[in-house]
Amino acid sequence: MKYTRFKLLKIRLDQGVAFVTIDNPPINLLNAGLLGELSRLQTKIAMDDDVRVIVFDSADPDFFIAHFDVSVLAILPDEAPPKSDQLTGMHPICEAYRTMPKVSIAKLEGIARGGGSEFVLSLDMRFGAIGKAILGQPEILLGIIPGGGSTQRLPRLMGRSRAMEAVLGGIDFSAELAERYGYINRALPQDELTPFVEDLAYRIASFPAEIIAIAKKAVLTALEQPLIEGLMEEAYLFNQACALPVAKERMNWFLQRDGQTREKELELSDPTSKSNLLEEWKKWKSENK
């Protein structure tokens, strides 16, 4: 599938990974144009069987996404509309990325505040560069509250009290503090960030698309259902996965190569060993096409 007619997103496809660079000068503002392209991108990627993972980064060394376009908010009507019975604004776009059967990752090397923070919170994983990545919800400084999802996503990630600190304090979070609070997955030295994210993206993309989709759905269930119902859903999805031909092939290969023996299991756990289950599988697969 070709990704043409994108002006604010630079897209490169490689080995099942879509690398998407946000480029909306001067500060990567989350405006109508960028939101429109992010929406169109998720629609195309959702239909692209060749893409399993999406990695977002920025062309600007200082800004991932600065924040939502305040000039739009400043001219909203003086009278608030009634409560809607469906998602509006940027919520449908963020939910599309959260729920699509693809894995999405943010590689943060600059500022992601307000709507920028809320966009990355809707993605599956976030990794930040120490000394460069900054996240925050500064809306309270403008007399408003976050409206792109962070009041709902942050408590699920970091707990009520820390989410209150983020939303009501309007403070910036460094990569290290964001990691400690659960805002991001990991804070990494800047020179280690890209290799780590790329290795992870390629690793995930090497797995069968059906399994990626099932695994993501199972994890999302934990946030949407009580524990018992979630466990029953997990059992259902587990059985679906085990029935797939790709799963049968991998499990039989594992057993045939003595994977379930003391010696092989210890070898795989030895950090000095060159044995790598994923690489061994790839080699075997390429030799037995």
N, C-alpha and C positions, 0 to 999 in steps of 0.2 A: 504494500500500500504506500502511495506517495503522500508526503505531507507538504503540500504546496499552499501558497497564499497565506502563509503565516508571516506577519511582519514583526511582531513583538516577541515571538518565540523562535529560537533557532533549534532545529530538531535533527539529531543524528541517531541512526539506528545501527546497532552492532550486537550480534550474538544474542538476540532476544531482549536487548535493553534499549529503551528509548531515552537518550540523553537530551534533556530539554533545558535550554539556557534562556532565562528571562532577560530581555533586552528592551526596556522601555524608558529611555532617557527622559529627564536627567536623573531621576532617583528611583526608577522602577515603581512608579505610583500605581496602585491597584485601582485603575480607572475603568471606564466602560470598555475601552478597546482591549485592555489586557484580560478583563473578565470574559469578554466575548471569545477571545482566542483560547483561553483556558477551558471554556465550555466546549468549544468546537474540537479541541484536542482530545478531551475525554471521550467525546462521542466517537471519534475516529479510532482511538486506541482501543476502546471497548470492543470494536468490531475487527481488530487486527490480530489474527491468530499468531502472527510472528512476534508479537510483543508480549513479554511476560512481566517485565519490570520497567518502571519509569523513574528516572533520576532527574530531579530539578536542581539547577544551580543558577547562578547569575553572571551576566557579562560585566556587571559593575562590581568592582572590588570592595566597595563600601556598603552597598545596599543589595540585599536579596529582594525584598519588597518593602519599601519604606513604610507604607500604610495605605489605607483606603483614601480615596480622593475626598478631602474635607469640603471642597467647594460644592460637591454634590449634596453633602449632608446639610450644609448651611442654608440651602434653599428649599429644604423640605417644608411641607405645609405647617402652619402654626397650630393646626388642630390634628392630633394623632388619629390615624385611621383605626377602625375596629380590629380586633384580633382576627388574624387569618386562620382558616382551617387547613392551609397547605403551606409548604415551604416557599419563602420568597427571598428576594435579594440574592446574596451569594450562597445562601444555604443549599439550594439544589446542586450547584456546582461542586461545593465541598463534599456533600453527601455522595455525589456520583463517584468521586475519587475514593472516598472512604469505603464504599460498598462494591466497587467494581472488582471482578475476579482477577485483577492484576495487582502487583505490589508497587507501592509508590514510596519514594525516598526523597527527603530534602537534604541537600548538601549545603550547609549554611556557612558562608564566609563573610557575611556582612550583616546589616541590620534587617530584622523582620519584626516590625512593630504593628500594633493594631490589626488591620485586615491582613497584613502580611503574615503576622503571627498566626492568625486564625486560619489562613490557608494552609500553612505547614502543619498545624495541629490536626487538620483533617486527613493528612497523609499517614501512611502506615508507620513510617520511621523518620527520625530526624537526627542528624549528626552535625555537630558544630565545631568550628575551628577555634581553638583557644587563642584569645587575644583579638579575634576578629568578629565572631558571631555575637550578636546582641538580639535578645528577644524581649518583648514587653507589650503590655496592654495599657497605653497612656490615655485612653479615652476619658477617664475621669478628670484629667487636667483640662479637658475642653467642655466639661459639664455634661457629658453623656456617659453611656456604658457601652461595652463591646456589643456589637450587633451581628457579628459573623460567626458566632459559635463558641467563643472561648469561655463564656460563663458556664457552658454545659460540658465542654471537653476538658478544661483544666481541672475541675474537681474530680473527674474520672481518672485523670493522670496523677495528680499530686495530692488529692485529698481536699476537704473543705477549707481548712484553715490556711493552707498555703495558697489555694486559689483565691481566697479572700485577700491575702497579702498582694497577690499579683494584680487583681482587678481593682481593689480599693486603694492600693498604694501607688499604682501607676508607675512603678519603678522598672528600670532596665535589669535584665538578667544576663550576666555573662555566660559564656559557654559552661564554665565550671559550675556555677550556681544552678544553671538550668538543668544540668545533668543530675546534680544532687537532689533537686526538687522533682525530677521526673518529667520536666518540660521537654527534654530531648533524651535520646538514647545514650549518647556518649559525647564527651568533649575530647577532642583529639588535637595534638599539635598540628599546625597548619600544613606542614610538609607530609604528615601522615594521613590527612583527611581524605584526599582524593584516592590514593591507593586503597585505603580501607573500604571506602564506599564502592569503588569500582569492583574490587574483589568480591564484596558481598552481593552486589547486583548481578555480576556474572554467575556467581555460585547459585543464587536463587533461580536465575533465568535458565540454568542448565537442567533444572528439574521439570518433570512433565507439567504442562499447563493445567491439566485436570487436577493434579495433586495440589498445586499452588492455590487454585480456586477453592478447593475443599478445605484446605488448611486455614486459609484466610477466613472463610465462612465460619469455621468452628471457633476461631478466636473471637470473632465479632459477636458470636452468640453469647459469650460470657458477659458482655455489656448490655445485652438486650433481654435476657431471660433470667429468672431465678435459678439457683444452682441445680436443683433436681431436674428441671426442664432442660437446662443446658447440658447436663450429663447425658440425658436421653438423646438430645440432638447430636452430641458428640458421638455416641454409640452408633447412631444412624449414619452419620457421615463417615465414621471409621469403616463401617461395613461397606459403604459405597466405594471407598478408596481401595479396600482389599479386593474388591471384585474386578477392579480395572486390569486389563491385560498388561499395562505398563508396570503395575505393582507386582503382579505375578512374576513377570520377567525379572525384575530387580531382586525380589525375595529369593527366587530360585538360584539366581546368579550368586547371591550372598552365601547361600548354603553350600553351593557347589565349590566355592573357593575357600572352604573351611572357615567361613566367617564366624561360625558359632563354636569355635574351639578356644581353649584357654590361651594357646600360643598366639593365635591371630588377634584375639581381643586385646591382649596385653601389648602386642606390637602396635596396634592402632592407637593405644593410649600413651605410648612412649614418645615424648617430645623430640627425642634424638633419632627416631626412626623415620625413614623416608616413605614408609607405607602411608598411603592416603586413599581412603575408600572411594571418594568421589573421582579422583584421577584414575584409579584402577578401573572403575566402572566405565569411564569415558574411553579409556584405551581398549578395553574389552569390546565395547560397543562398536567402536570404529573398525576393529578387526573382524567383527562378525556381522557386518551389514549384509 
